[in-house]
Structures are given as structure tokens and as C-alpha cells.
Amino acid sequence: MKKTSVALVALLLAACASSPATWKGMSEREIVDWKEIGFDAAKAQAWRGGGFTPELSQTWTKAGFSLEDATAWKGQSFNADEAKTWRGSGFDLEKAIDAREQGLTPVKVE
């Protein structure tokens, strides 16, 4: 599953890189939302293409995740805060999935 998500993101990013990024396909309100969080057209189109809203994108980027990593963690039903906590506790995605399935939770480091 993780490999499929990574491949999908890679294809998406390659498609975005092959053409000049524009705000095409977005409403004025959506463009304002993306700009307010500091995203340019290319970054906004990539995150939007990955199924993220401006709000979700901001949450994941503030948590320190790239689009590729955010897509993988989100694809396994983690939200940004949960993923940040797991990763901050030394877990990669696969180990976090295994630990969660065993009913474990990470120690939150403040």
C-alpha cells in the first residue's frame, strides 16, 4: 500500500513538473486560501492533486511532513498530529501501523 501511494505521488509530482504551474481549475477563494498559507501555484496544485485542502496541507506542513510523507501517513488513517507524535517517538510509518494495530500509542514528547 505504501509503495502504491509513493508511486502515485511521484507520478503526480512528475506531471506537475512537466507543465508550468498555474492556478487553473481553482476558484478565486481557493487561490486566496492557498496563498494565505504561503503556497505558490505549483505547491498548491501538487497538494490539491494529492487530495489535500489548504487547511489540511498547512496542518501537515507545519507538522514537518512533505507531500509524499503526508500522503502515506494520511493514507493509513493518521492525522497530522498523530503522525507527528508517532514519528517524534521514533516510529516510521510501518512500525507505527504495527504498533497501533497492537493497541499501543506513542509517548507524546512536548
MITORGU-290995 format. One record per atom (N, C-alpha, C, O): residue in one letter; y, x, z. Coordinates in steps of 0.05 Angstrom, whole numbers, padded with zeros to 5 digits, always signed. Atoms other than C-alpha are relative to their C-alpha. Last residue first. Layout:
<atoms>
AYXZ;...
</atoms>
This chain:
<atoms>
E-00029+00007+00002;E+00363+00130+00486;E+00016+00025-00002;E+00041+00023-00004;V-00016-00022-00010;V+00290+00143+00471;V+00029-00007-00004;V+00038-00012-00027;K-00027-00001+00012;K+00249+00080+00464;K+00016+00022+00013;K+00020+00022+00038;V-00019-00003-00022;V+00176+00093+00481;V+00027+00003-00013;V+00031+00020-00031;P-00011-00026-00005;P+00134+00066+00425;P+00019+00000+00024;P+00029-00020+00032;T-00028+00000+00008;T+00092+00003+00429;T+00011+00028+00006;T+00001+00042+00024;L-00018-00019-00013;L+00017-00003+00430;L+00029-00003-00009;L+00034-00014-00031;G-00016+00013-00021;G-00023-00065+00413;G+00019+00019+00014;G+00030+00011+00035;Q+00014-00003-00025;Q-00078-00028+00375;Q+00016-00012+00023;Q+00007-00011+00046;E+00024+00016+00002;E-00049-00054+00309;E-00017+00001+00026;E-00032-00017+00031;R-00008+00028-00004;R+00018-00025+00331;R-00024-00018-00001;R-00026-00037+00014;A-00006+00004-00029;A-00014+00044+00340;A+00008-00029+00005;A-00001-00041+00025;D+00025-00002-00016;D-00046+00042+00271;D+00005-00006+00029;D-00010-00022+00042;I+00016+00023+00007;I+00018+00019+00237;I-00025-00001+00017;I-00032-00022+00028;A-00013+00023-00013;A+00059+00071+00274;A-00016-00026-00006;A-00019-00042+00012;K+00007-00001-00029;K+00009+00125+00254;K+00013-00023+00015;K+00001-00034+00033;E+00028+00006-00002;E+00016+00105+00180;E-00009+00000+00030;E-00025-00017+00038;L+00007+00028+00006;L+00091+00102+00183;L-00029-00007+00005;L-00035-00027+00018;D-00005+00006+00028;D+00102+00169+00217;D-00009-00029-00005;D-00020-00042+00013;F+00020+00013+00017;F+00106+00169+00292;F+00009-00001-00028;F+00032-00007-00034;G+00018-00019+00013;G+00144+00219+00334;G-00021-00012-00018;G-00040+00002-00026;S+00021-00006-00020;S+00179+00173+00384;S-00022+00018-00013;S-00042+00023-00001;G-00012-00016-00021;G+00241+00173+00341;G-00019+00008+00021;G-00015+00028+00036;R-00004-00027+00012;R+00199+00148+00283;R+00012+00019+00021;R+00005+00042+00022;W+00026-00012+00006;W+00173+00089+00324;W+00004+00029-00010;W-00008+00048+00000;T+00012-00006-00026;T+00243+00074+00352;T-00027+00014-00004;T-00033+00033+00009;K-00015-00023-00012;K+00276+00079+00283;K-00013+00008+00027;K-00015+00032+00033;A+00007-00024+00015;A+00223+00034+00253;A+00013+00025+00012;A+00000+00046+00014;E+00028-00007-00007;E+00232-00018+00307;E-00008+00026-00013;E-00020+00044-00001;D+00000-00009-00028;D+00308-00017+00298;D-00028+00008+00009;D-00031+00029+00022;A-00012-00027-00002;A+00303-00021+00222;A-00001+00011+00029;A-00006+00035+00032;N-00028+00001+00005;N+00254-00079+00222;N+00012+00028+00005;N-00002+00045+00014;F-00016-00012-00021;F+00180-00066+00214;F+00029-00006-00007;F+00037-00006-00031;S-00010+00019-00020;S+00138-00114+00173;S+00014+00013+00024;S+00013+00002+00046;Q+00021+00003-00021;Q+00097-00063+00134;Q+00010-00016+00024;Q-00002-00014+00046;G+00024+00011+00013;G+00140-00070+00072;G-00023-00003+00019;G-00042-00018+00013;K-00005+00029+00002;K+00201-00058+00116;K-00024-00014-00012;K-00031-00036-00004;W+00001+00011-00027;W+00173+00011+00133;W+00003-00031+00000;W-00012-00045+00013;A+00027-00003-00010;A+00159+00029+00060;A-00003-00013+00028;A-00022-00028+00033;T+00018+00018+00015;T+00224+00000+00034;T-00028+00002+00011;T-00042-00019+00014;A-00006+00028-00009;A+00265+00034+00088;A-00019-00020-00014;A-00029-00038-00001;D+00012+00004-00026;D+00231+00101+00072;D+00004-00028+00011;D-00014-00040+00022;E+00029-00003+00002;E+00246+00097-00002;E-00013-00005+00027;E-00033-00020+00028;L+00010+00024+00012;L+00317+00071+00009;L-00031+00000-00002;L-00044-00020+00004;S-00006+00000+00028;S+00331+00128+00057;S-00011-00027-00011;S-00025-00041+00002;F+00021+00003+00019;F+00329+00114+00131;F+00011+00001-00029;F+00032-00010-00035;G+00008-00026+00011;G+00376+00140+00185;G-00022-00001-00021;G-00036+00020-00026;A+00024-00009-00015;A+00383+00078+00228;A-00011+00026-00011;A-00030+00037+00000;K-00010-00008-00026;K+00453+00070+00199;K-00022+00010+00018;K-00018+00026+00036;T-00012-00026+00004;T+00420+00069+00130;T+00012+00010+00027;T+00011+00034+00032;W+00020-00021+00005;W+00372+00014+00152;W+00013+00028-00004;W+00003+00047+00007;T+00016-00004-00024;T+00425-00030+00183;T-00020+00022-00003;T-00023+00039+00014;Q-00016-00014-00020;Q+00473-00020+00125;Q-00016+00006+00025;Q-00014+00027+00037;S-00003-00027+00009;S+00420-00039+00075;S+00015+00017+00020;S+00008+00040+00026;L+00025-00014-00006;L+00402-00101+00115;L+00002+00030-00008;L-00008+00047+00006;E+00003-00002-00030;E+00475-00124+00115;E-00026+00016+00007;E-00025+00033+00024;P-00018-00020-00011;P+00485-00108+00041;P-00003+00004+00030;P-00003+00027+00040;T-00027+00011+00000;T+00422-00147+00024;T+00019+00023+00009;T+00010+00043+00020;F-00017-00002-00023;F+00358-00109+00008;F+00027-00013-00004;F+00039-00011-00026;G+00002+00024-00016;G+00305-00128-00042;G+00017-00001+00025;G+00012-00017+00043;G+00022-00003-00019;G+00294-00059-00071;G-00003-00024+00018;G-00021-00025+00035;G+00025+00001+00016;G+00337-00077-00131;G-00025+00003+00017;G-00046-00006+00010;R+00003+00028+00007;R+00394-00090-00081;R-00026-00004-00016;R-00041-00024-00012;W+00009+00014-00024;W+00383-00021-00052;W-00004-00030-00006;W-00023-00042+00004;A+00026-00010-00008;A+00386+00012-00121;A-00011-00016+00025;A-00033-00026+00024;Q+00020+00011+00019;Q+00443-00032-00146;Q-00028+00009+00008;Q-00047-00006+00006;A+00003+00029-00004;A+00484-00017-00084;A-00021-00012-00018;A-00038-00027-00009;K+00015+00003-00025;K+00472+00058-00089;K-00005-00030+00006;K-00027-00038+00015;A+00028-00011+00004;A+00492+00060-00162;A-00016-00005+00025;A-00039-00015+00024;A+00016+00017+00017;A+00553+00014-00153;A-00029+00009-00002;A-00048-00007-00001;D-00010+00001+00027;D+00581+00053-00094;D-00019-00018-00017;D-00039-00027-00006;F+00019-00005+00022;F+00562+00036-00023;F+00015-00001-00026;F+00032-00018-00030;G-00002-00027+00011;G+00612+00045+00034;G-00019+00006-00022;G-00023+00030-00029;I+00018-00018-00015;I+00594-00015+00077;I-00001+00028-00012;I-00018+00044-00004;E-00008-00001-00029;E+00656-00053+00054;E-00019+00017+00016;E-00010+00028+00037;K-00021-00020-00003;K+00639-00035-00019;K+00009+00003+00029;K+00015+00025+00038;W+00011-00027+00004;W+00573-00072-00015;W+00021+00022+00004;W+00016+00042+00017;D+00018-00006-00022;D+00604-00134+00015;D-00011+00028-00002;D-00013+00042+00018;V-00017-00006-00024;V+00662-00133-00035;V-00018+00008+00024;V-00012+00027+00038;I-00012-00027+00005;I+00612-00129-00093;I+00017+00008+00024;I+00015+00031+00033;E+00021-00019-00005;E+00573-00188-00063;E+00011+00029-00004;E+00004+00047+00011;R+00005-00001-00030;R+00636-00230-00058;R-00020+00022+00006;R-00017+00037+00025;E-00022-00015-00012;E+00655-00213-00130;E-00004+00003+00030;E+00002+00024+00041;S-00025+00017-00003;S+00587-00236-00153;S+00022+00018+00012;S+00016+00039+00023;M-00008+00007-00027;M+00536-00185-00175;M+00025-00017+00000;M+00043-00014-00017;G+00019+00018-00012;G+00499-00181-00242;G+00007-00008+00029;G-00008-00023+00041;K+00010+00022+00017;K+00537-00120-00267;K-00021-00017+00016;K-00039-00006+00029;W+00003+00023-00018;W+00567-00077-00212;W-00011-00025-00014;W-00010-00046-00003;T-00023+00018-00001;T+00556-00016-00254;T-00005-00022+00020;T-00026-00023+00033;A+00000+00021-00021;A+00511+00043-00253;A+00026-00016-00002;A+00048-00005-00003;P-00023-00002-00018;P+00506+00082-00318;P+00000-00023+00019;P-00004-00046+00011;S-00023+00014+00011;S+00435+00079-00344;S+00023+00002+00020;S+00020+00004+00044;S-00001-00003+00029;S+00376+00125-00334;S+00023-00015-00013;S+00029-00010-00037;A-00012-00026+00007;A+00388+00134-00260;A+00003+00003-00030;A+00019+00018-00040;C-00029+00001-00007;C+00377+00060-00245;C+00013+00026-00009;C+00036+00025-00018;A-00013+00019+00018;A+00311+00061-00282;A+00030-00001+00005;A+00045-00003-00014;A+00000-00012+00027;A+00289+00124-00246;A+00014-00018-00020;A+00030-00009-00037;L-00021-00020-00001;L+00308+00093-00179;L+00003+00014-00027;L+00025+00020-00036;L-00026+00013-00002;L+00267+00032-00194;L+00023+00020-00001;L+00042+00016-00015;L-00006+00012+00026;L+00208+00073-00217;L+00027-00014-00001;L+00042-00012-00020;A-00006-00022+00018;A+00211+00115-00154;A+00006-00011-00028;A+00025-00001-00041;V-00027-00009-00005;V+00217+00052-00111;V+00007+00023-00019;V+00030+00024-00029;L-00019+00021+00008;L+00155+00022-00143;L+00029+00009+00004;L+00045+00005-00014;A-00001-00001+00029;A+00116+00087-00135;A+00020-00020-00011;A+00034-00014-00030;V-00014-00025+00008;V+00134+00091-00062;V+00003+00002-00030;V+00024+00009-00040;S-00028+00004-00006;S+00114+00019-00051;S+00016+00024-00008;S+00038+00020-00020;T-00010+00019+00019;T+00047+00030-00086;T+00030-00005+00004;T+00045-00006-00015;K-00003-00014+00025;K+00034+00093-00046;K+00011-00019-00021;K+00027-00010-00038;K-00023-00018-00002;K+00048+00056+00019;K+00005+00014-00027;K+00028+00016-00036;M-00024+00017+00000;M+00000+00000+00000;M+00025+00017+00000;M+00044+00012-00015;
</atoms>
